[in-house]
Amino acid sequence: METRNKQRTAVAALVLSIAGFLGMVEREGYSDKAVIPTEGDRPTLGFGSTFHEDGTPVKMGDTTTPVRALIKVKAHIDKEEVKFRESLPGVELYQEEYDQYWDWAYQFGVGAWLKSPMRTHLLAGQHPQACKALLAYRFVTSSKPIAGWEQYAPKRWRYDCSTPGNKVCRGVWTRQLNRYQACMEAQT
């Protein structure tokens, strides 16, 4: 059995790796026209951007180019990754863990990251539990009722993406499973 001789690094010294960046934009997918990726979502453009550089929200009918979309993603990462790192004072991670959690924060937002159980577990030094907490993010939500979705709060509906054979948000669940697997593999 091969033993890996690696050490975690302080989050303050880490940045999203090239492999993490390329994987993230590949998983986000590219669209030159604004689309609604999953029913109930906001319109996205390029590589999953929900806002333009000037802070205005993406709206249906907006367009971009691959180069412009990459510039937008890089600018977003440069700004938000600082907040992400600052949210984990004293925490050490393997690069693979960092890339997975940052990918999550890019998809769901740094605001959601700040309230996430993954962050809570990492601050407590509970790395495997933080990985497992990724699996809780299997729902898509909407403020409008949608047939087949459950109401879980006043004026809020959700759909469980882990539902076998679903055609609503299979990619959301697949992405979470892949993050979880990569995170757990980093633990060994």
Buried (B, 14 or more C-beta within 10 A) or exposed (E): EEEEEEEBBEBEEBBBBEEBBEBBBEBBEBBBEBBEBBBBBEBBBBBBBBBBEEEEEBEEEBEBEEEBBBBBBEEBBEEBBEEBBEBBEEBBBBBBBBBBBBBBBBBEEBEEBBEBBBBBBBBEEBBEBBBBBBEEBBBBBBEEEBEEBEEEEEEBBBBBBBBEEBEBBBEBBEBBBBBBEBBBEBEE
